[in-house]
Amino acid sequence: MSLGKRTSAAVIWSFGEQLARRGVGILVTLLLARFLVPEDFGLVAMMTVFLALGQSLMDSGFRQALIRLPEITEVDYSTAFYANLVLGLVAYGILFAAAPSISAFYEEERLANLIRIASFAIIINSFQVVQVASLSRDLDFKAHMKAGVPASVVSGLVAVVLAYLDYGVWALVAQSLLGAVIHTGILWWQHGWRPTAEFSLSSAKNMYNFGYKLFISQSLEVLFKNIYPLVIAKFFTAPVAGLYFFADRVRELVVSQLLHSIQVVTFPALAKKQANSSELKSAYRRVIRIIIAIYVPLVMGLILTAPWLFELLFPEHWYSAHEYLQILCIAALLYPIHSLNLNILRVLGRSDILLTLQVFKKFVTIVVLVITIQLGIEAVLWGQVIQSVIFYFPNKYYSDRLVGYSFFEQFRDVGLYYVASGLIFAASIWVVDVFAYGALSKFLLAVFTFSALYIMAIFVLDKPLIGEVLKVVKKA
């Protein structure tokens, strides 16, 4: 199978894993929403940024360095394993010591114990970095699926039981910890690799020289990705933070995990073409076209149906979160292009440019956040849409300069799917307003109308794409 087909197949397996896990996640979230209140999710929102930073410190770019190495040895794997284990212990120690200060910052006494228990997942996750990197190098995302889905099912069921028994926010903490334990355990059981007693300082330095810039870049990304729940929890109320966090979690279930699948698959796949810029560009164009054709209608469909989904599935105290979700999804429409453009920089080893871009983006984020925080929660959300549009241009500039993929070429490759989805979105709204009454009928008619019109549009405007996607699915 060619690299392009292997990549597309890997995206499907990775998305299949994420779809299965997030399908479980959606069901679990639905059940948890019936037993928990926005304040419970607000407490999780308060500590999310700190846990994510600890996770970033534990990884420190070693996973991506392992994926990118042209040739790799057992010594490299063992070196990365021990380095990540030590960094995981360091990250846990920092969070354990900082927990009271974080609790005082939010004026929330419960946070200290929550952070000290929840952050133990960082140590657990440090045991799976090498396995994940090795499977990613081989584009073996079927194995990821075999580990991820059972972990999601069991941890989700336990969380629902604990929520039903009135354990509140601890149900969410238990879900995170148990998921990490099961996922790591299955990866170790199915993957033959075991660490040896070898550690190479030169190998560690080599990986760290690539990884530390990614660590700084990723830490900035983590900090500013989670700065919204942090700031919202500080300047608004815990219930408002909970509504935002809940909406963002629903988006994660559908949008961000598809994006994650795209990023983790395309990086090792495109890395195989790093020596030939014309082949890299050709593979990139083929991948982005298929991905956008699938991703954009899914996100537009979620924006379309969000009000009726929330009315049908969630208790009344969660309903207003659907507006948050719609705005967050609008901001996410450009995310796969951002991700793929940045993966070009990772593939070519330009972590220096990645770091520069991250600094620029964080400056823009701070400016937008300072302005919008004064105007209310909806202004803060629309600020994320503005940021996403601004970020496209520097991302695109460097991918154009490095592989010669111009804005006009990219628009020609993906513009059709954005335009078609937008027009079909408007048509679906009209059909629903005229012919449907009640949340269930509106939801069903919207899904049918949008799906049918989009498939028809692609069949008329880009029929070869349908055959291409079907071939990839068949060989996946």
Secondary structure, 3 states (H helix, E strand, C coil): CCHHHHHHHHHHHHHHHHHHHHHHHHHHHHHHHHHCCHHHHHHHHHHHHHHHHHHHHHHCCHHHHHHHCCCCCHHHHHHHHHHHHHHHHHHHHHHHHHHHHHHHHHCCCCHHHHHHHHCHHHHHHHCCHHHHHHHHHCCCHHHHHHHHHHHHHHHHHHHHHHHHCCCCCHHHHHHHHHHHHHHHHHHHHHCCCCCCCCCCHHHHHHHHHHHHHHHHHHHHHHHHHCHHHHHHHHHCCHHHHHHHHHHHHHHHHHHHHHHHHHHHHHHHHHHCCCCCHHHHHHHHHHHHHHHHHHHHHHHHHHHHHHHHHHHHHCCHHHCCHHHHHHHHHHHHCCHHHHHHHHHHHHHCCCHHHHHHHHHHHHHHHHHHHHHHCCCCHHHHHHHHHHHHHHHHHHHHHHHHHHHCCCHHHHHHHHHHHHHHHHHHHHHHHHHHHHHCCCHHHHHHHHHHHHHHHHHHHHHHHCHHHHHHHHHHHHHC
